[in-house]
């Protein structure tokens, strides 16, 4: 399966779409670090971080025995898969490749839709997510990286601690990445200010929509309950841990065929559930590229989605990888 041409076609003749900075941190020095965080999370939302980190996780654990014979219908499977794809692509295509790295330009309607879909993954408000990820790239696997698994050393005990920190431990820290420094474009965007403020209500909608649909389709409370368990709690747990695995697993083990200046890796096992994000080594070598999986058989569902949006005329100026660029990155890795 391929995910787009080697070079972008001519942009469709439409009104100029909204465009985030091509690479908001391209010209920023790595130092100083004294303004990485500008405030702490208030106690109420901080408590909710624990709730939304552990409740879906417990549901994910409970789902293992329950899937074999209790409360799982084809409707639940469909709702779980549908909401998983919608919200995960909201993060991978929207929060990550578009808002963080500017891999393409999007028309206003799609821009707002991507912000809403990404928020419904319940991984944090858009400015928090983008600020953390831009900071991660600026200091990848160095001091200042919010979630490097190498933060505590290279001994087995240090790496075990680092894995926990990179996977989910870092989200329990109350200090928040400085949005004025890392997301000035989103602060200046009235649409994204609205999406950011609406995060609580979008979380409620993300959790409430599956049981509402399940209850109405089956016309039963039981249909609502099972839909809530599978398509709300279990689905959120899956999206969390697949996304967090990119921070942890994809900086610890895997292949490094591209010349990234950090420890990012490619992990093929996560390619489909992560929608192509686990081709992480190329992403760190070429952050603004719209396509991360470029090798034969490297499935990248997010890139295919961007390609479809381009065909529909919803996005333009897509930064597809070129043979020349890939050659330089491969040569850098061989040095």
C-alpha positions as CSV (number, residue, x, y, z in Angstrom):
1,X,0.0,0.0,0.0
2,X,1.4,3.4,-0.9
3,X,0.5,6.7,0.6
4,X,1.0,9.4,-2.1
5,X,3.3,10.4,-4.9
6,X,6.9,11.1,-4.6
7,X,6.4,14.8,-5.3
8,X,3.3,16.9,-4.9
9,X,1.0,17.7,-7.9
10,X,-0.1,21.2,-8.7
11,X,-2.2,22.8,-6.0
12,X,-5.9,22.9,-6.9
13,X,-7.3,26.3,-7.9
14,X,-9.2,27.2,-4.8
15,X,-9.2,30.1,-2.3
16,X,-6.0,30.1,-0.3
17,X,-6.5,27.9,2.7
18,X,-5.3,28.5,6.2
19,X,-1.7,27.6,6.8
20,X,0.2,27.0,10.0
21,X,3.9,27.9,10.0
22,X,5.8,25.4,7.8
23,X,8.1,24.6,10.7
24,X,7.3,26.8,13.7
25,X,10.6,25.9,15.4
26,X,12.9,25.8,12.4
27,X,14.7,29.0,13.3
28,X,14.5,28.8,17.1
29,X,17.7,28.0,19.0
30,X,17.7,25.0,21.4
31,X,18.6,27.3,24.3
32,X,17.7,28.9,26.6
33,X,15.5,26.4,28.4
34,X,14.3,28.6,31.3
35,X,11.0,29.4,29.5
36,X,10.0,25.8,28.7
37,X,7.2,25.9,31.3
38,X,5.3,29.0,32.2
39,X,2.6,27.7,34.7
40,X,1.2,24.7,36.5
41,X,-2.0,22.8,35.8
42,X,-4.8,23.6,38.3
43,X,-5.7,20.9,40.8
44,X,-9.1,20.0,39.3
45,X,-7.9,19.4,35.8
46,X,-4.8,17.7,37.2
47,X,-7.1,15.2,39.1
48,X,-8.9,14.6,35.8
49,X,-5.6,13.7,34.1
50,X,-5.3,10.8,36.5
51,X,-9.0,9.8,36.0
52,X,-8.7,9.8,32.2
53,X,-5.3,8.0,32.3
54,X,-6.3,5.2,34.5
55,X,-10.1,4.6,34.0
56,X,-9.7,3.8,30.3
57,X,-6.6,1.8,31.1
58,X,-8.5,-0.4,33.6
59,X,-11.3,-0.8,31.0
60,X,-8.7,-1.9,28.5
61,X,-7.4,-4.6,31.0
62,X,-11.0,-5.7,31.8
63,X,-11.7,-6.0,28.1
64,X,-9.3,-8.9,27.7
65,X,-11.4,-11.5,29.5
66,X,-14.7,-9.9,28.7
67,X,-14.2,-10.0,24.9
68,X,-14.5,-13.8,24.9
69,X,-18.2,-13.9,25.8
70,X,-19.6,-10.9,27.6
71,X,-21.3,-7.8,26.2
72,X,-19.6,-7.4,22.8
73,X,-21.8,-7.1,19.7
74,X,-20.9,-6.3,16.1
75,X,-22.4,-2.8,16.8
76,X,-19.9,-2.3,19.6
77,X,-17.1,-3.5,17.3
78,X,-18.2,-1.1,14.6
79,X,-18.6,1.9,17.0
80,X,-15.2,1.2,18.6
81,X,-13.4,0.9,15.2
82,X,-15.2,4.0,13.8
83,X,-14.5,6.3,16.8
84,X,-10.9,4.9,17.0
85,X,-10.2,5.8,13.4
86,X,-11.9,9.2,13.7
87,X,-10.1,10.3,16.8
88,X,-6.7,8.7,16.1
89,X,-6.6,10.4,12.6
90,X,-7.6,13.6,14.3
91,X,-4.4,13.3,16.3
92,X,-2.1,11.9,13.6
93,X,-3.3,14.0,10.6
94,X,-4.6,16.9,12.6
95,X,-2.7,17.6,15.8
96,X,0.6,16.1,14.6
97,X,1.3,16.4,10.9
98,X,-0.8,19.6,10.3
99,X,-1.0,21.7,13.4
100,X,2.4,20.8,14.9
101,X,4.5,20.5,11.7
102,X,2.6,22.2,8.9
103,X,2.9,19.2,6.5
104,X,0.1,20.6,4.3
105,X,-2.3,23.5,4.0
106,X,-6.0,22.9,4.9
107,X,-9.2,24.7,4.1
108,X,-10.9,26.3,7.1
109,X,-13.7,23.7,7.5
110,X,-11.2,20.8,7.5
111,X,-8.9,22.7,9.8
112,X,-11.6,23.0,12.4
113,X,-12.8,19.4,11.9
114,X,-9.2,18.2,12.5
115,X,-9.0,20.2,15.7
116,X,-12.3,18.8,16.9
117,X,-11.5,15.2,16.0
118,X,-8.1,15.4,17.6
119,X,-9.6,16.8,20.8
120,X,-12.0,13.9,21.0
121,X,-9.1,11.5,21.4
122,X,-8.9,12.9,24.9
123,X,-5.1,13.4,24.9
124,X,-5.3,17.0,26.0
125,X,-6.4,20.4,24.6
126,X,-4.9,21.3,21.2
127,X,-2.4,23.9,22.4
128,X,-1.1,21.7,25.2
129,X,-0.6,18.8,22.8
130,X,1.1,20.8,20.1
131,X,3.3,22.7,22.5
132,X,4.5,19.5,24.1
133,X,5.3,18.0,20.7
134,X,7.1,21.0,19.3
135,X,9.2,21.0,22.5
136,X,9.9,17.3,22.1
137,X,11.3,17.9,18.6
138,X,13.4,20.8,19.7
139,X,15.1,18.8,22.5
140,X,14.5,15.2,21.3
141,X,16.2,12.8,23.7
142,X,18.1,15.6,25.4
143,X,17.5,17.8,28.4
144,X,14.3,19.6,27.9
145,X,12.5,16.8,26.1
146,X,9.2,16.3,28.0
147,X,9.1,12.5,27.4
148,X,12.4,10.9,26.5
149,X,12.9,7.3,27.7
150,X,16.6,8.1,28.0
151,X,16.1,10.8,30.6
152,X,17.5,8.8,33.5
153,X,20.5,7.0,32.0
154,X,21.2,3.8,30.1
155,X,21.3,1.1,32.8
156,X,18.5,-1.5,32.8
157,X,16.9,0.2,35.9
158,X,17.2,3.7,34.3
159,X,15.6,2.5,31.1
160,X,12.8,0.9,32.9
161,X,12.1,4.1,34.7
162,X,12.6,6.0,31.4
163,X,10.1,3.8,29.7
164,X,7.4,4.5,32.3
165,X,8.2,8.2,32.2
166,X,8.1,8.4,28.3
167,X,5.0,6.2,28.1
168,X,2.7,8.0,30.6
169,X,4.6,9.2,33.7
170,X,5.3,12.5,32.1
171,X,1.7,13.5,31.8
172,X,1.3,13.5,35.6
173,X,3.7,16.4,36.0
174,X,1.8,19.6,36.8
175,X,4.1,22.0,34.9
176,X,2.8,22.8,31.5
177,X,4.8,23.7,28.4
178,X,5.0,27.4,27.6
179,X,2.3,28.0,24.9
180,X,3.4,31.6,24.2
181,X,6.8,30.2,23.1
182,X,5.7,27.0,21.3
183,X,2.2,27.8,20.0
184,X,2.0,31.5,19.1
185,X,0.2,30.6,15.8
186,X,-2.6,28.7,17.6
187,X,-3.0,31.4,20.2
188,X,-3.5,33.9,17.4
189,X,-6.0,31.7,15.6
190,X,-9.6,32.4,16.8
191,X,-10.9,29.0,15.6
192,X,-8.2,27.2,17.5
193,X,-8.8,29.3,20.6
194,X,-12.4,28.1,20.5
195,X,-11.4,24.5,20.0
196,X,-8.9,24.7,22.8
197,X,-11.5,26.1,25.2
198,X,-14.1,23.5,24.1
199,X,-11.9,20.6,25.1
200,X,-14.0,19.6,28.1
201,X,-17.2,19.6,26.1
202,X,-15.5,17.7,23.2
203,X,-14.4,15.1,25.8
204,X,-18.0,14.7,27.0
205,X,-19.2,14.4,23.4
206,X,-16.5,11.8,22.7
207,X,-17.6,9.6,25.6
208,X,-21.3,10.2,25.2
209,X,-21.7,9.7,21.5
210,X,-21.1,5.9,21.4
211,X,-23.6,5.0,24.1
212,X,-26.1,7.4,22.6
213,X,-25.8,5.7,19.3
214,X,-25.7,2.2,20.8
215,X,-28.8,2.9,22.9
216,X,-30.8,4.3,20.0
217,X,-29.8,1.5,17.6
218,X,-30.7,-1.3,20.0
219,X,-33.4,0.7,21.8
220,X,-32.0,-0.6,25.1
221,X,-30.1,0.6,28.1
222,X,-27.8,-2.5,27.7
223,X,-26.9,-1.4,24.2
224,X,-25.9,2.0,25.7
225,X,-23.8,0.4,28.5
226,X,-21.8,-1.9,26.3
227,X,-21.2,0.8,23.7
228,X,-19.9,3.1,26.5
229,X,-17.6,0.3,27.7
230,X,-16.1,-0.7,24.4
231,X,-16.4,2.4,22.1
232,X,-15.8,5.0,24.8
233,X,-13.6,3.6,27.6
234,X,-11.7,0.8,25.8
235,X,-11.4,3.0,22.7
236,X,-9.9,5.9,24.6
237,X,-7.5,3.5,26.4
238,X,-6.4,2.1,23.1
239,X,-5.8,5.5,21.5
240,X,-3.8,6.6,24.6
241,X,-1.5,3.7,24.7
242,X,-0.9,3.4,21.0
243,X,-0.1,7.1,20.9
244,X,2.1,6.9,24.0
245,X,4.0,4.0,22.5
246,X,5.4,6.3,19.9
247,X,7.0,8.3,22.7
248,X,8.3,5.2,24.5
249,X,8.8,2.2,22.3
250,X,9.7,4.2,19.2
251,X,12.6,5.8,21.0
252,X,13.9,2.6,22.6
253,X,13.8,-0.3,20.1
254,X,13.5,-0.6,16.4
255,X,15.4,0.3,13.2
256,X,17.1,3.6,12.4
257,X,17.6,3.7,8.6
258,X,17.3,7.5,8.4
259,X,19.7,10.2,9.7
260,X,17.8,11.6,12.6
261,X,19.8,13.4,15.4
262,X,18.1,11.5,18.2
263,X,17.2,7.9,19.2
264,X,13.9,7.7,17.2
265,X,13.2,4.3,15.6
266,X,10.8,2.6,13.1
267,X,8.6,-0.1,14.8
268,X,6.6,-2.0,12.1
269,X,4.3,-3.8,14.7
270,X,2.7,-0.5,15.6
271,X,2.3,0.8,12.0
272,X,-1.5,0.1,11.5
273,X,-2.8,0.9,15.0
274,X,-0.7,4.1,15.0
275,X,-1.9,5.1,11.6
276,X,1.7,5.2,10.3
277,X,3.2,7.2,13.2
278,X,5.5,4.4,14.2
279,X,7.7,5.0,11.1
280,X,9.1,7.4,13.6
281,X,12.7,7.5,12.5
282,X,11.9,9.2,9.2
283,X,9.6,11.6,10.9
284,X,12.4,12.8,13.2
285,X,14.8,13.0,10.3
286,X,12.3,15.0,8.2
287,X,9.6,16.4,10.6
288,X,7.5,18.3,8.1
289,X,7.0,15.4,5.7
290,X,3.4,14.4,5.2
291,X,4.4,10.8,4.8
292,X,6.4,8.8,7.4
293,X,6.3,5.3,5.9
294,X,8.1,5.5,2.6
295,X,9.6,2.0,2.2
296,X,8.0,-0.9,0.4
297,X,5.2,-2.3,2.5
298,X,5.4,0.5,5.1
299,X,1.7,1.2,5.6
300,X,0.9,4.8,6.5
301,X,-2.8,5.3,6.8
302,X,-2.4,9.0,7.9
303,X,-0.5,9.8,4.7
304,X,-3.1,8.0,2.6
305,X,-5.8,10.1,4.3
306,X,-3.9,13.3,3.5
307,X,-3.5,12.1,-0.1
308,X,-7.3,11.6,-0.2
309,X,-7.9,15.1,1.2
310,X,-5.6,16.4,-1.5
311,X,-7.5,14.6,-4.3
312,X,-10.8,16.1,-2.9
313,X,-9.3,19.6,-3.0
314,X,-9.5,20.0,0.8
315,X,-5.7,20.4,1.3
316,X,-2.9,21.7,-0.9
317,X,0.9,22.3,-0.8
318,X,1.4,18.8,0.7
319,X,5.0,18.2,1.6
320,X,5.5,14.7,0.1
321,X,9.0,13.2,0.4
322,X,11.2,13.4,-2.6
323,X,13.8,10.9,-3.8
324,X,16.5,13.6,-3.4
325,X,15.5,14.4,0.1
326,X,15.3,10.7,1.1
327,X,18.8,10.1,-0.5
328,X,20.3,12.8,1.7
329,X,18.7,11.4,4.8
330,X,19.9,7.8,4.0
331,X,23.4,9.1,3.4
332,X,23.4,11.0,6.7
333,X,22.4,7.7,8.5
334,X,25.3,5.9,6.8
335,X,27.9,8.3,8.1
